[in-house]
Amino acid sequence: MIQARTRAWWRATIALSLGSFLVFINLYAPQPLLPELREAYGVSTLAVGLVMSVATLALAASLLVFGPLSDAIGRAAIMRLTLLTAGVLSLGLALAPSFEALLVLRGVQGFVLGGLPAVAIAWMGDEFEPSAMLPAVGLYIGANSLGGISGRVVGGAVGEVAGSSASFLTVGAITLVGLAVFWKLLPVSRGFTPRPFELRGALADLVGHLRNPLLLAAYLLGGLNFLIFINQYSYLTFRLAQAPFGLGPSVLGLIFLTYLGGTLGSSLSGRLARRLSPPACMVLGILILMGGTLVTLAGSLALIVLGLTINSFGFFLAHAMVSSWVGRHAGQARGSASALYLVFYYSGASLGAFWLEPFWQTGAWPGVVVGSWLVLGITLGVAVWLWRRQESVG
């Protein structure tokens, strides 16, 4: 087993963090390009939003495939092959002859992008000493947000200079180069023991999780909160691309630096949890997210950026608490419980455009804020229910 801070630990942690970075740079690079893609293909805001939605929905579905598959055939091969396929598909996106072809390629890319997130932490569990897991997972999760930010910044900057096709080519090239480093750094797996896949047992575990009200509430919280949070960014790119702001893709990409507020929210979540119960922290995070959403109604770009930063802080505070809640309250099959949480999480992201589009069409950005508050009111109620449930038990 690999011990913390050893050469093998650093190689593995850097490799998996790099892999995580590559996954999310591919997933989110098109987001600041949505206004340009809408004009280039002559489609509606709802249709162009599918560029993000089909990828996240496919990623959500793949988590339930790659996790059990890796138990039977191993983790490393899945991570390497899916990253290779994702990079090649990014190059293919640059050559998509039609909007329909673009969506098909994004759907396939989203599916293979789920390979590494589905098995990376399981790989650590196979190979690392227990004391080596926590610091490695912290760096790995940090690479998620860094990849998401970088994808949007790179996608937007290259897109403004040379167009969306150049953005996809750039991200594809970064992925293939990064894959070569990942392939070389990742140590040979020594702790993996294959086991046969049992469909009936896996399905029974999933049904059991869904019948647990404490887990189902957490799944709804994660999915619905992310439904609003991530899709607000998509519609805000349309708002900021229009008059009076008129921002280009490169500046729109920089808007996603407000995600750094989420890094602060996640890092403070552990300290807050020592003073407040996890459901109380969830309630606080949702209230902050609701408040930040109101701030984005301002006509000042500086205040809009402030509102997004507040949103990011609140969302990731709640997300960190909900994620830990799932691990704590899954009586058995914790791996499938966590995978199911991610399925709800990314499914919410993929479905958000269908919810917010009517509000955008009828009320522009104020309409999106109303639609956001309606859903966040539901998640706030669910978090309050968990809070009261915990107090009644405790």
LINNOR-V909415 format. One record per pair of residues at least 12 apart in sequence whose ideal C-beta (glycine too) atoms are under 8 Angstrom apart, sorted by the first residue. I is the first residue (numbers start at 0). J is the second residue. If there is no record, write none. Layout:
BEGIN
i:I j:J
i:I j:J
END
This chain:
BEGIN
i:0 j:126
i:0 j:127
i:0 j:128
i:0 j:131
i:0 j:190
i:1 j:126
i:1 j:127
i:1 j:128
i:1 j:131
i:1 j:186
i:2 j:128
i:2 j:130
i:2 j:131
i:3 j:127
i:3 j:128
i:3 j:130
i:3 j:131
i:3 j:134
i:3 j:135
i:4 j:131
i:7 j:186
i:8 j:127
i:8 j:131
i:8 j:135
i:10 j:184
i:10 j:185
i:10 j:186
i:11 j:123
i:11 j:126
i:11 j:127
i:11 j:135
i:11 j:184
i:11 j:185
i:11 j:186
i:12 j:134
i:12 j:135
i:12 j:138
i:12 j:139
i:13 j:184
i:14 j:180
i:14 j:181
i:14 j:184
i:14 j:185
i:14 j:186
i:15 j:115
i:15 j:119
i:15 j:122
i:15 j:123
i:15 j:135
i:15 j:139
i:15 j:185
i:16 j:138
i:16 j:139
i:16 j:141
i:16 j:142
i:17 j:142
i:17 j:177
i:17 j:180
i:17 j:181
i:17 j:184
i:18 j:78
i:18 j:82
i:18 j:115
i:18 j:119
i:18 j:177
i:18 j:181
i:19 j:115
i:19 j:116
i:19 j:119
i:19 j:139
i:19 j:140
i:19 j:142
i:19 j:143
i:19 j:146
i:20 j:142
i:20 j:143
i:20 j:145
i:20 j:146
i:20 j:149
i:20 j:177
i:21 j:82
i:21 j:85
i:21 j:86
i:21 j:115
i:21 j:146
i:21 j:173
i:21 j:174
i:21 j:177
i:21 j:178
i:21 j:181
i:22 j:82
i:22 j:85
i:22 j:112
i:22 j:115
i:22 j:116
i:22 j:143
i:22 j:146
i:23 j:142
i:23 j:143
i:23 j:144
i:23 j:145
i:23 j:146
i:23 j:147
i:23 j:150
i:24 j:146
i:24 j:147
i:24 j:149
i:24 j:150
i:24 j:153
i:24 j:170
i:24 j:173
i:24 j:174
i:25 j:85
i:25 j:86
i:25 j:89
i:25 j:108
i:25 j:112
i:25 j:150
i:25 j:170
i:25 j:174
i:26 j:54
i:26 j:55
i:26 j:58
i:26 j:109
i:26 j:112
i:26 j:146
i:26 j:147
i:26 j:150
i:27 j:51
i:27 j:146
i:27 j:147
i:27 j:150
i:27 j:151
i:27 j:154
i:27 j:255
i:28 j:89
i:28 j:150
i:28 j:151
i:28 j:153
i:28 j:154
i:28 j:166
i:28 j:167
i:28 j:170
i:29 j:50
i:29 j:51
i:29 j:105
i:29 j:154
i:29 j:163
i:29 j:166
i:29 j:167
i:30 j:51
i:30 j:150
i:30 j:151
i:30 j:154
i:30 j:232
i:30 j:233
i:30 j:236
i:30 j:255
i:31 j:151
i:31 j:154
i:31 j:155
i:31 j:158
i:31 j:236
i:31 j:248
i:31 j:249
i:31 j:251
i:31 j:252
i:31 j:254
i:31 j:255
i:32 j:154
i:32 j:155
i:32 j:158
i:32 j:163
i:32 j:166
i:32 j:248
i:33 j:47
i:33 j:48
i:33 j:50
i:33 j:51
i:33 j:233
i:33 j:236
i:33 j:237
i:34 j:236
i:34 j:237
i:34 j:240
i:34 j:248
i:34 j:251
i:35 j:158
i:35 j:162
i:35 j:163
i:35 j:248
i:36 j:50
i:36 j:101
i:36 j:163
i:37 j:237
i:39 j:163
i:40 j:97
i:40 j:98
i:40 j:101
i:42 j:98
i:44 j:234
i:44 j:237
i:44 j:356
i:44 j:359
i:44 j:360
i:45 j:352
i:45 j:353
i:45 j:356
i:46 j:98
i:48 j:230
i:48 j:233
i:48 j:352
i:48 j:356
i:49 j:102
i:49 j:352
i:50 j:101
i:50 j:102
i:50 j:105
i:51 j:229
i:51 j:233
i:51 j:348
i:51 j:349
i:51 j:352
i:52 j:348
i:52 j:349
i:52 j:350
i:52 j:351
i:52 j:352
i:52 j:353
i:53 j:102
i:53 j:105
i:53 j:106
i:53 j:109
i:53 j:349
i:54 j:105
i:54 j:106
i:54 j:108
i:54 j:109
i:54 j:112
i:54 j:349
i:55 j:109
i:55 j:229
i:55 j:345
i:55 j:346
i:55 j:348
i:55 j:349
i:56 j:106
i:56 j:109
i:56 j:345
i:56 j:346
i:56 j:349
i:56 j:350
i:57 j:105
i:57 j:106
i:57 j:107
i:57 j:108
i:57 j:109
i:57 j:110
i:57 j:113
i:58 j:109
i:58 j:110
i:58 j:112
i:58 j:113
i:58 j:116
i:58 j:345
i:59 j:113
i:59 j:341
i:59 j:342
i:59 j:343
i:59 j:344
i:59 j:345
i:59 j:346
i:59 j:349
i:60 j:110
i:60 j:113
i:60 j:342
i:61 j:109
i:61 j:110
i:61 j:111
i:61 j:112
i:61 j:113
i:61 j:114
i:61 j:117
i:62 j:113
i:62 j:116
i:62 j:117
i:62 j:338
i:62 j:341
i:62 j:342
i:62 j:345
i:63 j:205
i:63 j:338
i:63 j:339
i:63 j:342
i:64 j:113
i:64 j:117
i:65 j:77
i:65 j:81
i:65 j:113
i:65 j:114
i:65 j:117
i:65 j:118
i:66 j:117
i:66 j:118
i:66 j:121
i:66 j:334
i:66 j:335
i:66 j:338
i:67 j:196
i:67 j:201
i:68 j:196
i:69 j:117
i:69 j:118
i:69 j:121
i:70 j:121
i:70 j:193
i:70 j:194
i:70 j:196
i:71 j:193
i:71 j:194
i:71 j:195
i:71 j:196
i:72 j:193
i:73 j:188
i:73 j:191
i:73 j:193
i:74 j:118
i:74 j:119
i:74 j:121
i:74 j:122
i:74 j:125
i:74 j:188
i:74 j:191
i:75 j:122
i:75 j:185
i:75 j:187
i:75 j:188
i:77 j:114
i:77 j:115
i:77 j:117
i:77 j:118
i:78 j:114
i:78 j:115
i:78 j:118
i:78 j:119
i:78 j:122
i:78 j:181
i:78 j:185
i:79 j:178
i:79 j:181
i:79 j:182
i:79 j:185
i:80 j:114
i:81 j:111
i:81 j:112
i:81 j:113
i:81 j:114
i:81 j:115
i:82 j:114
i:82 j:115
i:82 j:174
i:82 j:177
i:82 j:178
i:82 j:181
i:83 j:175
i:83 j:178
i:84 j:108
i:84 j:111
i:85 j:108
i:85 j:111
i:85 j:112
i:85 j:174
i:86 j:171
i:86 j:174
i:86 j:175
i:86 j:178
i:87 j:171
i:87 j:175
i:88 j:104
i:88 j:107
i:88 j:108
i:88 j:111
i:88 j:171
i:89 j:108
i:89 j:167
i:89 j:168
i:89 j:170
i:89 j:171
i:89 j:174
i:90 j:167
i:90 j:168
i:90 j:171
i:90 j:172
i:91 j:104
i:92 j:104
i:92 j:105
i:92 j:108
i:92 j:167
i:92 j:171
i:93 j:163
i:93 j:164
i:93 j:165
i:93 j:167
i:93 j:168
i:93 j:171
i:94 j:164
i:116 j:341
i:117 j:338
i:119 j:139
i:120 j:136
i:120 j:139
i:121 j:334
i:122 j:188
i:122 j:191
i:123 j:135
i:123 j:136
i:123 j:139
i:125 j:188
i:125 j:190
i:125 j:191
i:126 j:186
i:126 j:188
i:126 j:189
i:126 j:190
i:126 j:191
i:140 j:265
i:141 j:262
i:144 j:258
i:144 j:259
i:144 j:261
i:144 j:262
i:147 j:255
i:147 j:258
i:148 j:255
i:148 j:256
i:148 j:258
i:148 j:259
i:150 j:170
i:151 j:251
i:151 j:252
i:151 j:254
i:151 j:255
i:152 j:252
i:152 j:253
i:152 j:255
i:152 j:256
i:153 j:166
i:153 j:169
i:153 j:170
i:153 j:173
i:153 j:252
i:154 j:166
i:154 j:170
i:154 j:248
i:154 j:252
i:155 j:247
i:155 j:248
i:155 j:249
i:155 j:250
i:155 j:251
i:155 j:252
i:155 j:253
i:156 j:248
i:156 j:249
i:156 j:252
i:157 j:169
i:158 j:248
i:158 j:249
i:158 j:252
i:159 j:247
i:159 j:248
i:159 j:249
i:159 j:250
i:160 j:249
i:201 j:335
i:204 j:331
i:204 j:332
i:204 j:335
i:204 j:336
i:205 j:335
i:205 j:339
i:207 j:331
i:207 j:332
i:208 j:329
i:208 j:332
i:208 j:335
i:208 j:336
i:208 j:339
i:209 j:339
i:211 j:328
i:211 j:329
i:211 j:330
i:213 j:324
i:213 j:328
i:213 j:385
i:213 j:388
i:214 j:325
i:214 j:328
i:214 j:329
i:214 j:336
i:214 j:339
i:216 j:381
i:216 j:384
i:216 j:385
i:217 j:321
i:217 j:324
i:217 j:325
i:217 j:328
i:217 j:340
i:217 j:385
i:218 j:325
i:218 j:339
i:218 j:340
i:218 j:343
i:219 j:343
i:219 j:377
i:219 j:378
i:219 j:381
i:220 j:281
i:220 j:317
i:220 j:321
i:220 j:378
i:220 j:381
i:220 j:382
i:221 j:318
i:221 j:321
i:221 j:322
i:221 j:340
i:221 j:343
i:221 j:344
i:221 j:347
i:222 j:343
i:222 j:344
i:222 j:346
i:222 j:347
i:223 j:347
i:223 j:374
i:223 j:375
i:223 j:377
i:223 j:378
i:224 j:285
i:224 j:288
i:224 j:314
i:224 j:317
i:224 j:318
i:224 j:321
i:224 j:347
i:224 j:375
i:224 j:378
i:225 j:314
i:225 j:318
i:225 j:344
i:225 j:345
i:225 j:347
i:225 j:348
i:225 j:351
i:226 j:347
i:226 j:348
i:226 j:350
i:226 j:351
i:226 j:354
i:226 j:374
i:227 j:288
i:227 j:292
i:227 j:351
i:227 j:355
i:227 j:371
i:227 j:374
i:227 j:375
i:228 j:288
i:228 j:310
i:228 j:311
i:228 j:314
i:229 j:348
i:229 j:351
i:230 j:348
i:230 j:351
i:230 j:352
i:230 j:354
i:230 j:355
i:231 j:292
i:231 j:295
i:231 j:307
i:231 j:310
i:231 j:355
i:231 j:367
i:231 j:371
i:232 j:254
i:232 j:255
i:232 j:307
i:233 j:351
i:233 j:352
i:234 j:355
i:234 j:359
i:234 j:364
i:234 j:367
i:235 j:254
i:235 j:295
i:235 j:303
i:235 j:307
i:235 j:364
i:236 j:251
i:236 j:254
i:237 j:359
i:238 j:363
i:238 j:364
i:239 j:251
i:239 j:254
i:239 j:300
i:239 j:303
i:244 j:300
i:254 j:304
i:254 j:307
i:257 j:304
i:257 j:307
i:257 j:308
i:257 j:310
i:257 j:311
i:258 j:311
i:259 j:308
i:259 j:311
i:260 j:307
i:260 j:308
i:260 j:309
i:260 j:310
i:260 j:311
i:260 j:312
i:260 j:315
i:261 j:311
i:261 j:312
i:261 j:314
i:261 j:315
i:261 j:318
i:262 j:315
i:263 j:312
i:264 j:284
i:264 j:311
i:264 j:312
i:264 j:313
i:264 j:314
i:264 j:315
i:264 j:316
i:264 j:319
i:265 j:315
i:265 j:316
i:265 j:318
i:265 j:319
i:267 j:316
i:268 j:280
i:268 j:315
i:268 j:316
i:268 j:319
i:268 j:320
i:269 j:319
i:271 j:283
i:271 j:316
i:272 j:320
i:272 j:323
i:276 j:386
i:276 j:389
i:276 j:390
i:277 j:320
i:277 j:323
i:277 j:324
i:277 j:327
i:277 j:389
i:278 j:320
i:278 j:324
i:278 j:382
i:278 j:383
i:278 j:385
i:278 j:386
i:278 j:388
i:278 j:389
i:279 j:386
i:280 j:316
i:280 j:317
i:280 j:320
i:281 j:317
i:281 j:320
i:281 j:321
i:281 j:324
i:281 j:382
i:281 j:385
i:281 j:386
i:282 j:379
i:282 j:382
i:282 j:383
i:282 j:386
i:283 j:313
i:283 j:316
i:283 j:317
i:284 j:313
i:284 j:314
i:284 j:315
i:284 j:316
i:284 j:317
i:284 j:318
i:284 j:320
i:285 j:313
i:285 j:317
i:285 j:375
i:285 j:378
i:285 j:379
i:285 j:382
i:286 j:313
i:286 j:379
i:287 j:309
i:287 j:310
i:287 j:312
i:287 j:313
i:287 j:316
i:288 j:309
i:288 j:310
i:288 j:313
i:288 j:314
i:288 j:317
i:288 j:375
i:289 j:313
i:289 j:371
i:289 j:372
i:289 j:375
i:289 j:379
i:290 j:309
i:290 j:313
i:291 j:305
i:291 j:306
i:291 j:307
i:291 j:308
i:291 j:309
i:291 j:310
i:291 j:311
i:291 j:312
i:291 j:313
i:292 j:306
i:292 j:310
i:292 j:368
i:292 j:371
i:292 j:372
i:292 j:375
i:293 j:306
i:293 j:368
i:294 j:306
i:294 j:309
i:295 j:307
i:295 j:310
i:295 j:364
i:295 j:368
i:296 j:364
i:296 j:365
i:296 j:368
i:317 j:382
i:321 j:340
i:322 j:337
i:322 j:340
i:324 j:385
i:325 j:337
i:325 j:340
i:354 j:370
i:354 j:374
i:355 j:367
i:355 j:370
i:355 j:371
i:357 j:370
i:358 j:370
END
